[in-house]
Amino acid sequence: MRCLLVYDIPHDGTRTKIADFCLDYGLDRIQYSAFMGDIARTYQEELMLKIQERLGERPGKVQLFPICDKDWRRRLEIIQEREDGDD
C-alpha cells in the first residue's frame, strides 16, 4: 500500500538516520522531510518501531499516512525542475 511519511525532528543526527531508514524501506524522498512509497502494512509498523527506537526521548513528530489507490489517482501536484543556470 502506498504511504506518505512526514516528520519534524530537530536533532540533525536523528533526522538523518530516520531518512536513511525510510530509504532502506524503499520510500522515495519527495521533500526534505517527506517520503512516499509502496510498503506493506507489516513493514510500515516495523519502520515506525525503528523510528521510535531511534527517536528515543528526543522531541519529534513522525506521521505515516496510508493512501488508497483511489486517493492516489486523485492527487494534485506541481513539479517544476530547476534548469541549469537558473538562480
DATADA-V820338 format. One record per helix or strand of 2 or more residues. SS is the DSSP state (alpha for helix, beta for strand). FROM is the first residue (numbers start at 1). TO is the last residue. If there is no record, write none. Layout:
SS:FROM:TO, SS:FROM:TO
//
This chain:
beta:2:8, alpha:12:24, beta:28:31, beta:34:38, alpha:41:55, beta:61:67, alpha:69:73
//
